[in-house]
Amino acid sequence: MKTNANTYKILVLSDLKKSTTNLLKSSISLAQIINGDIDFFHVKKPTEIVGQESQLSAIRTINKLHTATTNEIEQIITPISEAYNIPITYKHAFGNVKNEIGEYIKKTNPDIIVLGQRKSKPLSFIGDNISDFVIAQHDGVIMIAADDKTLEPNSELSLGALNGIEKSFNMDFAHSLIEHSQKPLKSFKIYKDSSASETQKEIFGKKTIEYAFDQGSNSMKSLSNYLSKSDVNLLCFNRATNGQDSLAKSEVKNAIDTLNVSLLITNGQNQSSI
């Protein structure tokens, strides 16, 4: 949980691919806005060790891989940490990806977990799709950081909400997000038997444009097009399993697979500070 009254623990899970720099930029942007501490974690499968002739050879290989992985992480983290004056702690492990992540989540108890999104296989983490796993393991907020629309540090957000602003901003740091967002806010709602339309109103002291969509097989694709046109770069929604403004498990997966913007997924269990 929070390390103190004003600091949030942000855990970044990375596969060390070329999108890692953008993943860290989005994480830093979030940390700047909500006053967060960033912890970076990577899991490497021990496939390189398979086939060693002796235990001694395996130990030597593990030691070499440990040093090489540490150097690789430092080469990625150090420049971006220094550029934005944001300290980033890090750790890596060898083993089963899901087991190691699960244990690390239990050990560190983060407020927010940040994952990267892939175009071909969303959230493919070293060959394992871990989105469902992390959502099941972590009751707090999860951010899926899009590679194409990086959240730039020291910049305002273009903030949107899906199916209800009150539920979508169901986290302690909601006010900080809204204060650092451009005007107007965008609210997207999917209705049954309702043609797409646009209305304007004021919510939480900020002008808000609400877009309405017909519920159907193409609703997420239509929403994706609108998100692109309206330049939203962070979309918030509730993943609770009950309530009309919450997305069911299958809808959450569809949103992750379809929407090409960064997603901030709340759990619907904590009381909103708004």
Secondary structure, DSSP 8 states (H G I E B T S, - for coil): --SBTTBEEEEEEE--STTHHHHHHHHHHHHHHHTEEEEEEEEE-GGGGTT-SSHHHHHHHHHHHHHHHHHHHHHHHHHHHHHHT--EEEEEEES-HHHHHHHHHHHH--SEEEEEE-SSSTTEETTEE-HHHHHHH--SEEEEEESSS---TTS-B-EEEES-HHHHT-STTHHHHHHTB-SSEEEEEEETT---EEEEEEETTEEEEEEEEE-STTHHHHHHHHHHHTT--EEEEE--SSSTTS--HHHHHHHHHH--SEEEEE-S-S----
